[in-house]
Amino acid sequence: MDLPRTFDAWEKRLVNYFLAIGPDGDASPIRSFEVTPRTLALACGAPREFESEVENAFRSMLSRDLLLMDSLRLGSQRYEKMDVPNCFSYLAFTLLIDSLLEGNTTQSGEFRHKLMKWLGIDAAVSNLRGIALMWESLASWLDRRVQAGEQFRRLILPNPGSWSHIGYTRRLSFPSNADLRLVAHFCQEHPDVLRNLHVSIAAFPRELSDDRASWGLQSAFEEFRGAYYNQRRALGDLRFWRLLERASTLTGRSTRPSVTVEMLFDADKRALFFACSDEEGEPEPFASLNDALAAAGVAQSENLATAAALGVVFFRLVGAGRWRAEPEANDSAFGLHVAVAERHKRKIGDRLGVLVEVGAWWITPQPLTLAAIKDALREAKLLFPNQERIVRPHLSSGVRSNGRWLGRPRFLPILESDTSEYVIRSPLAYSAEVSLSIEQGQLKALQPLEGAFFIHPTLLRGEEHAPWSIRLQFVSNAFAHATLECARSKLPPLRDWKVAASQRLNVSTPTILAWEPEEPACADLLEAVYASGRSGWEEAQIIALLGRAEDNTNPWHLLRSLRDAGIVEPRLRAGWKGRVWTLREPSIIEVHHGDSVLALVEGALCSRMVDDFKLAVGGFGGAAFRHLGDTPWAPPVLGAKGVSAKALAELLGWHFVVEPVGAEGNPFAFAETRHQALHYAPTDAWAWHVGRFLPGKGAKEHVRLVRLTHIGGRDHDIYRVEQNGCTRHYLSRTAAIASAYALARMPLLEWRPGDEVLVLKTREGGLPDALATEIRRRMLRNGGPCGDEYIYPANYEVAHWLAGQLPGCISGLSTETPQNASYLTGLARRSLGRLRLQWRNGSTTL
């Protein structure tokens, strides 16, 4: 443990902890400080058991400081700096001494005695005027730093100019030990103090008549009382409420934990649940809501026990695709999902629309408005009175990058509080125009945001200060991740197609190698995906993120585009159903293009990494090229010519691949699974006429494709392809669809030679991963969604090569393709028995 030893080291630690705006963005003015051995340890990042050691280190530093006594008498004897006021360590010392006092006396005799005893000195301390001067100096220093746009909070001095010695310290020190004991006693006498706010407001003034109640406690209560009667409810960060929460844990009663239950939706719109009984723990997945509630210990929880017992639970959007269980229906811009217990199903009827069964609960598959929910529950006599709650301002659904918010317009966060009237301002005093607005809690901007903004509620009549304020720091471009290693990246990848051994990559496309300057429509999306992908995503999370990119584009097509572009890849969750997605590490591949060697970039990149790549290529004397996709939502392909691929990769710190693995050259090289699906039941069948899975057994076809689900919901879905009594099983949905079409000799894609593109003809499915990668490398261009269609770039050579891998799946090809007996025999042999030669109408065919 590295404890600070010098004044400068202590000053930086204490300033960062007590005065700077923290990761939560709380920018409310400082009205009090709690300096104790516990908070000193927190400031140093030390565990609780090292509190005494931290206190001794602080005492040792001050005891050796030759400027301490002169600073207490005359004001700080150190010069202010831009990052530290060089007086706060002395003031923190006076606050620590005050925390050792009892009662509410303002006399300085006891303070001086405690000060000398704590330092272990015998010299008398008669003049403490410098303490008041340092407080006033600190307030001015913070005002200047805030006006300069730096991340500090203002300090509100009590009765500024009225105190000349320790008056500021006595009033800014809160809570004292006496305060904590007094409030704990109050909570002991009033067990429902946190649930019945009228008790807090009406009964607590009697406690303030106690001589032990500090000035800070009285001030904190009046602040809370005034805000409450002004109809404020986002008061969770006010000093008095935090003290109530803390004191209630000291009453001796067993406290019930709060649990987290979240819901996500998979590709088939089925609800999946994640539960965690520990705020620091990792949520575990469950197939039914009942299992998730039981595993989280909801029956003994503080937040969901009553709602679960009553049989009505609400889910509110709190992040990308994440719906969190809450006990009460509160308004949300994205609506709410409602879960009702089985015993209420007949009573609720169809008032909430279609309900989907998930174990012993029924859930609305689509979010509903608060008004519609209340009307339905009121008619069914299931609308229970809401308990008045104190909340905290909450930001969600945005994308973070190294502690800052990504400022791309489609991916800005949502602010939830107790009001819809906000003030937004820049931290810079000379900045008049603010490019940020809020509509129904959603932050909005026309251009990418860069810089900081303060947001607080509009002041009400009689309010001198807003009850809360937050500071949001935006960056228009994401920061590069130091590494992409995470728990999800260690899961096995999900493959569609078998890969061959590493081999030299040759590209023969006549594409002109140039930097295409137009900005693609997917630029914001690529930045958001990179910024949010450090730890990977649950599939529902990344789909929700992609859904924000463009209202009229299928997010599943966008996900396929990112996978085909080599930016993300799917992985199988260990021991349970479903997929997760992770970013791919950036790499540079050596590509041979005629007589020249190119450096081709693959993997996930952000704009800053693209800029680094261009600079590095220029530094080697090469030329970077960028080819935009065939659609606005297709990611671009990056590369360079005239430069050593290996040297470029080493300079950038990326992986270098001299001979990449490619798609296995045999047809029907789909990645099958040996899983025989013994405890599975068919759920959906492929409907050939609409090109998607639909519930039911489906029509009898020459080739049949069904999705099988584990009866107990404890394993991955399996896709079965049946033909002439033979069955093949796949974990990959894409592989199963392509395999079924190849066996049925039905076109999955249509080649349009005029545009040199392949167009997907089904609503689901696409090319297997290795084949899509091969096309991208050969064409040096990506495909993607275009309206309702999904396209791949393909010239004549690529289209015919693909037809050899997926026989019968490509329509629109020339009939001049050789179909002699020797060609068909070789094709059947390479298919490993999947294709068989037949004699029909006097000729050989497959």
C-alpha positions, 0 to 999 in steps of 0.5 A, spaced: 500 500 500 503 506 497 501 511 502 502 519 501 508 521 505 509 528 503 505 535 503 504 535 496 502 528 495 497 528 501 494 535 498 493 531 491 490 525 494 485 530 498 483 535 493 482 529 488 477 526 493 474 532 497 474 537 491 474 534 484 468 532 481 468 524 481 466 519 476 459 520 477 459 527 475 456 530 481 457 537 481 453 540 486 456 545 490 460 543 497 456 545 503 460 540 508 466 535 509 466 529 513 474 528 514 475 522 519 480 516 519 475 512 514 474 518 509 482 519 509 483 512 508 478 512 502 482 518 499 488 514 499 485 508 496 486 504 502 482 498 505 478 499 512 483 495 516 488 500 515 485 506 517 489 507 523 495 507 519 493 512 514 491 517 520 498 516 523 501 517 516 497 524 516 499 525 523 507 524 521 506 528 515 503 534 519 508 533 525 514 534 520 511 540 517 515 547 519 509 551 516 503 548 519 503 553 525 504 559 521 499 557 516 494 556 522 495 563 525 496 567 518 493 563 513 497 558 508 504 559 507 505 555 501 503 558 494 497 556 490 498 552 484 493 550 478 492 543 480 492 544 488 490 550 493 496 548 497 492 549 503 486 544 503 491 539 507 491 544 513 483 545 512 482 537 512 486 537 519 482 542 522 476 538 520 479 531 522 480 535 529 473 537 529 470 530 528 473 528 535 469 533 538 463 532 542 457 537 542 455 543 538 459 548 542 463 554 538 468 555 543 475 554 541 478 552 547 476 544 546 478 545 539 485 547 541 486 542 546 484 536 541 489 539 536 495 539 541 493 532 543 492 529 536 499 532 534 502 530 540 505 537 542 506 541 548 506 548 545 500 553 546 496 554 540 493 561 541 491 564 534 487 560 529 485 566 525 489 563 519 484 557 518 478 562 516 483 566 511 485 559 508 477 557 508 476 564 504 482 562 500 480 555 498 473 558 496 476 563 491 481 558 488 475 553 487 471 559 483 477 560 479 478 553 477 470 552 475 470 558 471 476 556 467 472 549 466 476 545 470 473 539 474 472 542 481 466 543 485 464 550 488 464 551 496 459 555 499 461 558 505 456 559 511 455 566 513 461 568 509 465 573 512 462 572 519 468 568 522 475 569 523 477 563 527 474 556 527 467 558 525 467 555 518 471 549 520 465 548 525 460 549 521 463 545 515 464 539 519 458 534 518 456 529 520 460 529 527 460 522 531 454 526 535 450 527 529 451 520 527 449 517 534 443 522 534 440 520 528 441 513 529 437 514 535 432 517 531 431 511 526 431 506 532 425 510 534 422 511 527 423 504 524 419 507 517 423 513 517 426 511 510 419 509 507 415 515 510 418 521 509 412 525 513 416 522 519 422 525 517 419 532 516 415 532 522 418 528 527 425 530 526 425 538 529 424 535 536 431 532 535 434 538 533 433 541 540 438 537 543 445 540 545 449 535 541 446 537 534 451 540 530 450 547 526 451 542 520 445 537 522 440 543 522 443 546 516 442 539 512 435 538 515 433 545 513 436 544 506 432 537 505 426 540 508 425 546 503 427 542 497 421 536 499 416 542 500 418 545 493 416 538 490 423 536 489 424 528 490 431 527 486 434 528 493 438 522 494 444 525 494 443 531 499 446 531 506 441 529 510 438 523 506 445 520 506 446 521 513 439 518 514 441 512 510 447 511 513 444 511 520 439 506 519 444 501 518 446 502 525 440 501 529 441 494 530 436 491 526 438 486 520 438 490 513 435 487 507 439 488 501 437 490 494 438 486 489 438 486 481 434 483 476 434 485 469 431 482 462 434 482 455 431 479 449 434 475 444 434 474 436 427 470 437 424 476 442 424 471 447 425 474 454 432 472 458 433 474 465 439 476 469 440 476 477 445 478 482 444 479 489 450 483 490 451 489 487 459 488 486 457 481 483 457 478 476 449 477 474 447 470 472 443 468 466 436 464 467 431 462 463 425 464 467 423 470 471 421 466 477 428 462 477 431 469 477 427 472 482 429 466 487 436 466 485 437 473 487 433 472 494 428 477 492 423 475 498 428 477 503 430 484 499 429 491 500 427 493 493 423 487 490 420 483 496 413 487 496 412 487 488 414 480 488 409 478 493 404 482 490 405 479 483 406 485 479 413 487 477 415 493 472 421 493 468 424 500 466 430 501 460 437 502 464 442 501 458 442 498 451 437 493 451 437 492 459 430 492 462 431 492 470 426 490 475 422 495 479 417 495 484 413 501 482 411 504 475 415 510 474 414 514 467 420 513 462 421 515 455 421 508 452 415 505 456 415 499 461 414 492 461 410 489 466 410 482 469 404 479 472 404 473 476 400 467 474 395 468 479 393 474 476 393 472 468 385 471 468 384 478 472 388 482 467 385 478 461 387 482 455 388 489 458 395 489 457 395 486 450 398 480 448 402 477 454 408 472 453 409 466 458 415 466 462 415 460 467 410 462 473 409 469 470 406 473 464 410 479 461 408 484 455 413 483 449 412 490 447 413 496 452 407 500 454 406 507 456 405 509 463 398 511 462 396 505 459 399 501 464 395 504 470 389 504 466 389 496 465 392 495 472 386 500 475 381 496 471 384 489 474 384 492 481 392 491 481 394 498 481 397 498 488 399 505 491 406 508 490 410 509 495 413 516 495 420 515 494 427 519 494 431 518 488 438 520 485 439 523 478 441 518 473 444 517 467 443 511 462 443 508 455 449 512 453 456 510 451 462 511 455 469 512 453 474 512 459 470 515 464 467 520 459 461 520 455 461 519 447 458 525 444 455 522 437 448 525 437 445 518 436 448 515 442 447 520 447 445 518 454 438 519 458 437 523 464 432 521 469 430 525 475 424 528 478 423 534 473 423 536 465 425 543 466 433 543 466 438 549 465 444 547 461 450 551 461 458 550 459 463 551 464 466 556 461 464 563 463 465 566 456 461 560 452 454 563 450 451 558 446 450 551 448 449 546 443 446 541 447 438 540 449 434 535 453 427 532 450 423 528 455 430 526 458 433 524 452 440 529 451 440 531 444 445 535 439 445 536 432 453 535 431 458 531 435 459 534 442 466 535 445 467 538 452 463 539 458 456 541 460 453 542 467 446 540 468 441 542 473 434 543 474 431 550 473 430 554 480 423 554 483 421 560 487 425 561 494 431 556 492 437 559 492 441 553 489 439 547 485 438 541 489 443 537 485 447 538 479 451 534 474 457 535 470 458 531 463 464 531 459 463 529 452 468 526 447 467 526 439 471 520 438 472 514 443 479 513 446 483 507 444 482 501 448 489 498 451 487 491 450 480 487 448 482 482 453 475 480 457 471 475 460 467 474 454 473 474 449 475 467 453 469 464 451 469 459 444 468 463 438 461 461 434 463 458 427 459 458 421 464 455 416 470 450 417 477 454 416 483 452 412 490 452 413 494 459 413 496 461 406 498 466 402 492 471 400 492 474 393 487 479 391 486 480 383 480 485 384 481 491 379 479 496 384 483 503 384 487 503 391 485 510 393 482 514 400 475 515 398 473 521 402 466 521 403 464 520 410 460 513 411 453 513 414 455 508 419 461 513 422 457 514 429 455 507 429 462 504 428 465 509 434 459 507 439 461 500 437 468 501 439 467 505 445 462 500 448 465 494 446 471 493 451 468 488 455 463 485 450 456 485 450 450 480 451 446 479 444 440 483 446 445 489 448 449 490 442 442 489 438 439 495 442 445 499 441 445 498 433 437 500 433 439 507 435 443 508 429 438 509 424 430 508 425 429 504 418 435 500 418 434 492 421 439 492 427 440 485 425 443 487 418 447 492 422 450 486 426 451 482 420 455 487 417 459 488 423 461 481 423 462 480 415 467 486 416 471 483 421 469 488 427 465 483 432 465 476 432 460 471 436 461 467 442 458 461 445 456 463 453 459 457 457 454 452 459 448 456 457 444 458 451 445 464 447 451 468 444 455 474 446 459 478 442 466 481 442 470 486 438 476 483 434 483 485 436 486 490 430 491 486 425 494 488 419 494 482 414 499 482 408 496 481 401 499 480 395 496 484 389 499 483 382 506 484 383 505 489 389 504 487 397 499 491 401 497 492 408 490 490 409 487 492 416 482 488 420 479 488 426 475 494 430 478 501 430 476 507 433 477 514 429 483 516 433 486 509 431 485 510 424 488 517 424 494 513 427 494 509 422 494 514 416 500 518 420 504 511 421 503 510 413 505 517 411 511 516 416 514 510 412 513 513 405 507 509 403 499 511 401 493 509 405 487 507 402 480 507 404 474 503 400 467 505 402 462 499 402 457 498 397 452 501 402 452 507 406 451 502 412 457 498 410 464 499 414 469 501 410 476 497 408 482 500 410 489 498 407 496 501 405 501 500 399 508 502 399 509 500 406 512 494 409 506 490 413 510 487 418 514 494 420 507 498 420 504 493 425 510 493 429 509 501 430 502 501 431 502 495 436 497 491 432 497 483 430 501 482 424 499 476 420 503 474 414 498 468 411 491 468 414 487 462 415 481 462 409 475 458 408 475 451 407 475 450 399 470 444 399 463 445 398 458 444 404 464 445 409 459 448 414 461 447 422 456 442 425 456 440 432 456 433 435 450 435 439 445 430 438 439 434 441 437 428 446 433 433 451 430 438 446 423 440 443 422 443 436 420 450 437 420 454 430 420 451 423 423 455 417 418 457 413 420 457 405 415 462 403 417 468 407 424 466 408 424 466 416 423 462 422 416 461 424 412 458 430 410 451 429 412 445 425 412 448 418 410 445 412 413 438 410 419 440 405 424 436 401 429 439 406 426 441 413 429 446 418 427 446 425 430 450 431 430 446 437 430 448 444 432 445 451 426 442 455 429 445 461 432 451 458 439 450 460 443 449 453 444 452 447 439 452 441 440 447 436 438 447 429 437 441 425 437 440 418 433 434 415 433 431 408 431 424 406 432 421 413 439 424 414 439 430 420 445 435 421 445 439 427 448 446 427 449 451 433 450 457 428 443 459 425 447 462 419 450 455 417 443 452 418 440 456 414 445 456 408 446 448 409 438 447 408 438 452 402 444 448 399 441 441 400 434 444 397 438 447 391 434 453 392 437 460 391 439 464 397 442 469 394 441 473 387 447 475 383 446 482 379 452 482 374 450 490 372 451 492 380 456 486 381 453 485 388 449 479 391 443 480 394 440 476 400 433 473 398 431 471 405 429 475 411 434 471 415 440 468 414 446 470 410 453 468 408 457 463 413 463 467 416 469 465 413 465 466 406 464 473 407 471 474 410 473 471 403 469 476 399 471 482 403 478 480 402 478 479 395 473 485 393 477 489 398 470 492 400 464 490 405 457 489 404 451 491 408 444 493 409 441 497 403 433 498 405 430 492 406 436 488 402 442 485 404 448 485 399 455 483 398 460 485 393 461 480 388 464 480 381 464 475 376 470 471 379 467 471 386 460 469 384 462 463 381 467 461 386 461 462 391 457 458 387 462 452 388 462 453 395 454 453 396 451 449 390 444 451 388 444 457 392 446 463 387 441 465 382 442 469 376 449 466 374 451 464 367 448 458 364 455 457 361 458 454 368 461 447 366 457 442 368 460 436 365 461 429 368 468 430 371 466 437 374 460 434 377 464 428 380 469 432 383 464 437 386 460 431 389 467 428 392 469 435 395 462 435 399 464 429 403 457 425 401 453 431 402 451 431 394 450 425 390 450 424 383 444 422 379 442 420 372 436 424 370 433 425 363 439 422 360 444 426 363 448 426 370 446 431 375 447 432 383 
